[in-house]
Amino acid sequence: MSQQTTETSDAYTVVVFRGSSSKPLRFSFPRKFVRKLLILAAILVVADLLVISHYVIRTGEVWQLSAFRAEAMSAREQTAAFSSAIDDLKKRLAAMGEVNQRLRVMLGIDATKQTGDLANGRGGEELPLPDAKSNSTGAASTGGGSELRLQTSELKDASHLDGDITAENAEMIAQQVQGSISALAKEAAQEEQILQELTQVAEQRSAQWASTPSIWPVRGWVTSGFGPRVSPFTEKPAWHDGLDIGASPNAPVQAPAQGRVVSVSFDSKMGNMVKLDHGYGIETVYGHLAKSLVKEGQRVKRGDVVALVGSTGLSTGPHLHYMVKKNGQALDPTKFILD
């Protein structure tokens, strides 16, 4: 009896009742077996939890990696687009530089451009060829354009890197982008400075051109040119310091350039006179006028009517005596007439 009790106390018994008339089923499990089974189940549960947590962590890492790759691809595409934009801006700056250079030559402010046979003109002192070191030094000092081309090329190479973009690659791309922007800003500043210089020179030249006599003051025919002639009054050789232009009486006399009226007067020989100061040392004088239509100090533009043709003073008939002076010296007016 004691032995049966001992065996029962060392085991777990499970009783299954199948009904009132059926005999119940009994299952006995030793304590050691149950303990081992529970330990095994606990180990399995812990292992499952470890596997699940590892899976969750790895899944998160995969998602992060996918997001990082997507961002890297987007950054690579943006870098490629940025390098293409830099190329386009570089081409525009190069074209602007060529236009600026041509304008500098046309405006006469670039002494380095010389006319001549650029294909066959040769000469100069013979010097030894530079060595590789000096050649590389010279190539390195070609200017901002070469630097920008090099950085743009490096930027293109960086935008096509194989494999994943690491922190070092991202930093390198950022440095190259910053360098390209700096070089582009430097070249743009240089072109802007050149444009400012060209604008100033163009304004000065424009004002000078606007102040240079360039049209006929009156439509007619030349009755006496500039230079030596036989005087119509004394029939002796004389010097004619202007241009006599025959025209109908009261024909309008136009200002050949912009300027200021400095004198409206009468002279016994020149008759009614008008004198214009165009600046830059240039003056024009109009004589034998029937009537002046301007006042002293008045500003006029090219084409403005300043007087009417007449025959006042020492004159043989209606005409305009037209003089051009530069720094006080009379010049041939036909040298200034373009139309």
Buried (B, 14 or more C-beta within 10 A) or exposed (E): EEEEEEEEEEBEEEEEEEEEEEEEEEEEEEEEEEEEEEEEEEEEEEEEEEEEEEEEEEEEEEEEEEEEEEEBEEBBEEBBEBBBEBBEBBEEBBEBBEBBBEBBBEBEBBEEEEEEEEEEEEEEEEEEEEEEEEEEEEEEEEEBBEBBBBBBEBBBEBBEBEEEBEEEBBEBBEEBBEBBEBBBEBBBEBBEEBBEBBEEBBEEBEEBEBBBBBBBBBEBEBBBBBEEEEEBEEEEEEEBBBBBBBBEEBBBBBBBBBBBBEEBEEBEEBBBBBBBBBBEEBBBBBBBBBEBBBEEEBEBEBEBBBBBBBBBBBBEEBBBBBBBBBEEEBBBBEEBBEE
